[in-house]
Amino acid sequence: MFEKILIANRGEIALRIHRACKEMGISTVAVHSTADSEAMHVKLADESVCIGPPSSIDSYLNIPAIISAATLTNANAIHPGYGFLSENSNFARITEEHGFTFIGPSPEHIQIMGDKVQAKAEMKKVNVPVVPGTDGRIENVSSAIEIAEKIGFPVLIKAAAGGGGKGMRVVTHKDNMENSLKTAQNEAKVNFGESSVYIEKYLSKPRHIEVQILADKFGNVVSLYERDCSLQRNHQKIIEEAPSPTLDKVTRQKLVEVCCEAAKSFNYISAGTFEFLYENGEFYFIEMNTRVQVEHGITEMICGVDIIKEMINVAADKELSFSQKDIKYSGHSIECRINAENPDTFIPSPGQITELHAPGGLGVRVDSALYNGYKIPPNYDSLIAKLIVHSDDRTSCIRRLKRCLDEMVISGVETTIPLHKRVIDNDDFISGDYNIHWLEKFMSEN
């Protein structure tokens, strides 16, 4: 087992990894920018190294600085968390070339799945259904229009690399194609370093369903079932729940088996998430995330598995600590992503925390790196806390979530807590009758 792990991230996920390491008897190294010198993960880690100024490019995305920090502190391995360099195949490769273990999939798998066009092609090979669309990249307007007319408008232009809604445009008519294509390509170039895009059919009322898997180096692949991430704004998830309220047992079992077989077929290792759109009883693969997900906590709550610890064990050449027959999901779990933003305009609200109270009680978990007096820097993503609740069934889980949102106090900055309260009190949410477009419609009407 590793003696020391460097955590190449910040915020709540850095703290989450630190806690898992300490429970495994592993020392931790926190890296941080100058803006994060007073961050919780820095205060709690066994060692810390400043790797640059506030800009992510000069700090959390600075590969030489991170490798130097690992060398300086004699770390054995690096855990990238999510975001930043977590799905950067070059970083994973450089980590290994310098003698450190990358806690995650192989550089090859990160590279393949990081390119959505190539990922879809790989899934087709193993009979995983994909959204109808192009088999390769779109280079010009005429070919884009030809493909769109073949599969039928509306269509969705998507960046081949990256995610988070960047480089995406819905096109409803061929007259809008040229402008939308150029905009998507430019946005992709700015955010991901390359302008490649592809086209797929735009589904009108799909749900976003994802399947969590874990795999070791001995050919064992286990599914931790699915999460429903359909409540989104601008392709950014707001509320997630597990299991999905829309799947029956037969459909669920079929889906997870397909994902496990796919992972086995290309010898995948570590944590991974297969993401699908689900509409009219049909699943369509859209991408695979080769890292731990933001919303991994709700899966841990229903399955009783520590995903971070399993990732560390797998990286240390150990087998998974359980088999598929050991996984019996129990109850229901919901997560609210709490952002430091105006709940109506979503304008970021950095600043100092003047009052903080986290809800508690049975089945309640708050993943956050906040503390009273902490100054939220303006340089990074505005996610400041994840409120996760678990209960015996979905109805009691929603009641528990309402109680926790009422108890939760974060003062000094604006937060999205009022939005979460409105959403979970809505009849559509309570009945589970929503899709990926529901939240934006709800916000425009309320």
N, C-alpha and C positions, 0 to 999 in steps of 0.2 A: 504493500500500500504506500501511497505517497506520504512524504513527511511534511511537504509544504506546497500549497497551491496558490498561484497568483490569480487574482480575480480581475479580469480585464473588462471592468464595467463600473457602473456607479448606481446610486439610488437604491430602490427597494430590491432589485434583483441581485445587486452586489451583496447586500445584507442577507438576503435569502441564502445565497451560496456560502457566505461566511458561517452562518448558523449551522448549515448542514456539515461543513467541514469540521467545526468545533465538536459537534456531536460524534464525529468519526475519529476524533483525536488527531486531526490534521491542522497544522499551523497555516495561517493565511497571510497573504500580502495584498494590501489594497493599493491600487494605483489611483491617482487623482490629478485633476487639473488644479490650478491655483484658485479657481472659483469654488472648488469642492474641498478645500483644506479643512473645513469644519464639518464635513459630512459624517453621518453616523457610521458608515462602513469604514471610514478612515479612523474614527475614534476607537472602534472595537477591534479592528484587525491587529494581529500580532506585530506586523510591520507595515509601513506605508512608504510609498515613493511618489513624489510629484513628477509628473511626466510632461508638463507643459502648461501653457496659458489656457484661458477659458474656452477658446475655440476648439470644437471637437476634432477638426482636422489636425490641429497641433497637439492634441492630447490623446483622447480616447480612440482616435483613428490613426495615431502615430505609431506604426508598427516598430520602427527601430527603437523608439523610446520604451515601448512595452517589453520588447525582447531584452533591452539593456537592464530594465528593472528586474526581470526574472533572473538574469545573470548575476546582477549585483546582490540579490537576496538569496541566491542558491535555491530557487524554487525548482520543484520537480515537474510541475504541470501547470497548465493555464486553462482556466474556465472562462469562456467568453460571454456567458449569459445570453441575452437576446439583444438585438439591435447592434449598433456599432460594427464590430468586426466578426460577429458571430457566424455570419454566412459568407465570409470572405475566404475563398479557397486558398488564395495566396498567403493569407495570414496563417491558416492552418498548416500549409506546407512549410512556411518559414519557421514556424514554431517547432515542427518536427525536425527540420534540418539543423536547428540549433540545439538539439538534444532534449527538448522539453516535450512532454506529452500533451497533445491537444485534446481536451475533454469534449468530445463531440464526434461527429462522423468523419470519414476520411476526406481529404481534400478533393478527391475525385468525385465523391458523392455530392459534396457541397457545390462543386462546379457544375455538375450535370443538372442538379435540381434547382440551382440558382438561375439557370436559363430556362424560362418557362416553355419556350418552344421545344427545346431538347427534352425537358421533363415530360411534356405531353407525348412526345415520340416514344420515350421509354415506357410510358404507361400503356400506350397502344400495343406495344410488343407483348405485354403480359395481360392483355385483355381487360384492362381497367378502362371503363367508358370515359370519354373526354367530351368537352363542349365542342359542338361542330364549329369548325373554323379553318384557318390556314395551317398547312403542315410546316410552313417555314415563315421567315420574316417577310414583311411587306416593304418594298423599296419605293414604289411610286403610286401615284393617285389612280392611274388607269387599272393597274392590277388590283388595287384595293377596292375599287368600284366593282370590278368583275367578280371578285370573291363575295362581296357583300350582296350583290344581286343573286348570286348562286345560292347562298344560304338564307337570304331574306333579311331585309331591314326590320327592326333596328339591329345594329351590330355594335360591338365594343372594341375599340382600339386599345391595346394594352402593351406596356413596356415589356420587352423580353427579359430584362433584368430588374431586380428590385421589387418593390411592392408598396403597400400603404396608400394606394390610390394615386400615386404619382405616375404620370405618363399614361393616364387613362381618359378616354373620351367616348361618349355614346354618340353614335351617328344614326340619325333617323331617315336621312334622304341623301342621295348621291351628290346633290348640290352642296352639301355641307362637308363632304369628305376631304377636299383639299385642305381647307383651313384646320379641320380637326386632326388630320394626319400630321401636318406640320407642327401644330401645337403639342401633340403627344410626343412626337420625336424630339422636339426641343426640350420639353420637360424631362423626358427620359435622359437626355444628354446631360442636363444640368444636375440631376439627382443621382444618376447611376454611372455616369461616365461614358455611356454609349447610347446611341439614338435608336437602336433596333426596336421595332414594334411588330406585333402580329394582330390578327383579327379573329374574333370568335363571336358566335351568336349571342345577342343580348337577351337574357331570359327576363321575362316581365315580373314574375313573382316568386323567385326562388328563395329557399332558405340556405344559409351557409352552415354546413355540417362538416366537422373535422374529426378525424380519428387519430388518437394518440397511440403510438407504438413505442416499444422499447426492444432493442435487439443487442445481443452480445456477440462475441467473436467465436462462439462455438455453434452458431447456427440456430440459436434459440430466438424466436420472435414472439412477443406477447403484445396483445392489444389491451389497452386500458379504456376501451370503448370510446364513445363519442362525446363531443361538446357541440352545443348549438350557439353559433356566434352571429346570428342574423340581425341583431340590433346594432346597426352601424350608422355612422354619419361620415359622408365622404370616404367610404371604404375603411373607416377606422372603427374598430369594435368599441362599444360602450358598455354593454351588459352581455355576459355569457352565462350559459347554464348547462349542467350535465346531470342526467342524460337529456337528450333532446325530447321535448314534449310531443313531438310529431311522429316519432318512429315507433313501430311495434317491434316485438321481440324477434320476429322472423326477419324483418328488413334489417334490423340492427345486426343480427348475427351474420347475415349474408355480407353486409358491408365490411364488418371488421375482418371477416375471413379473407375477403378480396385484398384488403390492405396488408394483412400478414403475409399472404402468399406473394404479393408484389415485392414486399421488403426482402423476403427470403430469396426471391428470384435474382435480385442484384446484390445480395450479400451485404445489406445495409447494417450498420452498427451504430449504437447509441440511441438517443431519443429522436423521434421524428414525428411529424404530423402531416397526414394526408388531408388536403382540403378539397371539399366538394360543394357544388351547387346542387340543390335537390328540388325538383319541381315535377309535379304530376306523377309522383311515384318513381321517377328516374334520377339517378345520381350521375353527375358529370365532374370528373376530376379537373381541378383548376391549377393546383400547385402543391408542392411538398416543402414544408419548412424543416430545414435540417438543424434544428436547435431546440432548446426549451422554449415553450410559448409563454407569453405574458399570463395567459389564463390557465396555466398548468395546475394552479391550486385547486380548482373545482374538481379536477380529475383525481387529485390526491385525496380530496375529502370523501368522494364516493367509493374509491378503490382501496384506500388505506395504504398507498404506496408513496414513498418519498422519491420523486423522479430525479431530483438532483443527486441524491446519494447513489441511486442506481447508475446514473451517468458516470459518476466518479468510479464506482466499482468496475463498470464495463471498461473504462479507460485503463484501469489497473489490471486488466486481463482476467477479471473474475467473471464467473457466470452470473446471470440474473438470479436474484434470491428467491424467485418464484416461477411457476409455470402458468400456462393459461388456465388450467383447472383450479388454481389457487385464487384467481381473480373473480370475485363475485361482487359486482357493484351494489352499493346499499344506499337507499334514500335518494335525496336530490340536493344539488348544490347550485348556488347562483353567485356570480361575482359582479360587483359594480366597480368600474374603473373611475376613481375619483381624480379629476384633473384640477390643477390650479388655473381655472378659466372662468370667464363669465358664462353662466349656464344658458344664456340665450344667444349671445353673439360668438361665444367660444374664443374671445380675445384672451390671450394668456394673461395671468395675474401673478407675476412673481412678487416676492416680498417677504416680510418677516412674520413668522407664526407667533401670534400673541396669546393664543389660548388653544389648547389641544386636549381633547378627550376622546378616547377610542371606546367603542361599545364592547361589551363582554358578554359572558354567559356561555351556556352549552352550545356547541356547534358554531361558534363565531371565531373568525380569524381575520386579522388585519395585517396585511403585508405592506409595510411602509417604513421609510427611513426618516420620517419627520420626528422632530422633538420640539418642545416649547422653546422659542427663541431662535430657532433655525431660520436662516434666510434662504429662501428658494431662489436660486440663480436664474437669470433670464436666458441662459445660453442653451438649455436643453429641453427635451420633451417635457410637457407639463404634467405627466402622470406623477401623482404624489402619494397615492395610496390605493390599495385594492381591498375592498370590503368583501369578504367571502363568508357565506353562511351555508350551513348544512342542516337538513332535518329529515324526518322519516319519509316525507312525501312533498310534492311540489307546493301544495296548498299551505302546509305548515311552514315550508321554507320561505314562501313569499311573506307570510305574517312575521316570521323572524327577521327577515330583511327590512321590512317596514319599521319594526321596533328598533333595529340597529341604526338605520338612517336617522331616525328621530333622536337617538342618543348621541350620534357622532357630532363632535364640535371641532371645527377647524377655523379659527379666527385669524384675521390679519391679512388674508387674501380671499379673493372670490374662488368658489369651487363649484363643481357640477353636481353637488349633492341635491339642490332643489330640482334639477332635471330628473335625476334618478327617482326622486319621490313621485314626481308627476307620472313618469313612465310606468312604474310598478303598480300605480293605483288605477291605471287604465284598464278597461274591460278586455281589450284585445290582448294585452299582456297577460292578464290573469287567466284568460282562456287558452293562451298559447297560440293565438291566431295572428301571427305576424310574419313578415319576410324581410329581406335585406333593404327594401325601399320604405318600410313602414315608418321608421323613426324620422326620416326627413319629412315625410308627409305629416306626421304627427306634430312636428315642430312648426311647420308652416301654418298649421291650423290652430295652434295653441300659443 
